[in-house]
């Protein structure tokens, strides 16, 4: 993972959630989801989000599976109805060709080797 540690994401998950619950956060999430939905819909299910975080995007987009290193985030994601796995995009804990669509948003900048993930 880039220069941000797993502990940092665990530490700030509540602040991240609070911001997305604010009026500005809700508006931005709606805009981002509206942009992503048509792109993701071009691919067959099931979907995976790498760097799922707290699962806000996965839930809003109907993404069934999420992968993240942050244990604190995964507990929230699970509560949003997304099946989660702990891990990284560099070493997916899933068999090849399992997913029809994979979403990676706001994540590549935190990954040590983005090319390996892609």
N, C-alpha and C positions, 0 to 999 in steps of 0.2 A: 504494500500500500504506500502511496506517495509519502508526503511528510506529515500526514495526519494519522494519529494512532487510533486504534479501535476504542481505547478508553475515552478518547475525546468525543467520539460519536455517542458512546454510552452516557457520558457526562452531560451532553447538551440535548439529548432527545426530548426532554420535557420542554425546553425553550423552543426547539424546532416545532413541536406540536402546538405550543401556545401561539407562536407566530402564525401558523397556518389556520388557527382558529380566529385570528383577528380579521377585521373587515378587509384589510389589504391582502392578507394571506388567502382568504377565501376567494377573493376576486382573481388573484394571480393563479391559484390552483385551477379555477374554472377555465381561465384562458389557456393555460398549458394543456389541460385535458382536452379541450376543444381542438387544439392543434395536433395532439398526439393520436386521438381516437381514429381519424380517417387513415392515418399511416399504418397503425397497428391492425386495423380491420382488413387490410389487404392480405394478411397472412392467416393461415389456418390455425386453429387452436390445437393444443393448449399453448398458453403463453407463459413466459418466464420473465421476471424482472430481476436483473442483476443489480445489486445495490439497492434493494427494495426499501431499505430504511424502515420507516414506521408503517409503510404500506398504504399511504394516502393515494398515490398514483395507481397502485395495483388495484385497490378497492374501486376507485372511480372508473377505471378502465376495464374492469372485469378480468384482470389478470389472475390466473389460478395459482401460480407458484412464485415464490420469492426467495432470493438468495442474498445473504448479507453476513458480514463479520460481526456486527453489533448485536450482542445478546439482548440488550435492553430494547433495541428497536424490534427485534423479532417477536418478542412477547406482545408488543402492541400490534404488529402485523397479523399475528395469529388471531388476535381478537377481532380483526377486521375480516376474517373469513378467508385469508390467503394461506395456502399450505407453504410452510417455510422450511428452509434448510440453512444451517450455518456453513459458511464457506466463502470462497472467493471466485471471481470470474476466471482467474488463472488456472484453477483446478476444480472444474465443475463436478459436483457429486451426482451427476445424472448421466445416463447412457446417451451416446451420440444419437442425434436426430430425434430426440424425445419431444422437442418443442417446435411448433410451426412458426412462432414469432418470439423474438427476444427483445426486450426493451432495456436500454441502458441510458438512463437520464441522470444528469448531474452527478455522474459517478466516475467517468474516465479521468477527470482531473485529480482524483484521489488514489488512482491505481498506479502501482510501481511500473507495470509493463502493459500499457494499454493495447499495444499491438497483439500481445499474446491473448488478451481477453477478446478482442475483436476477431 
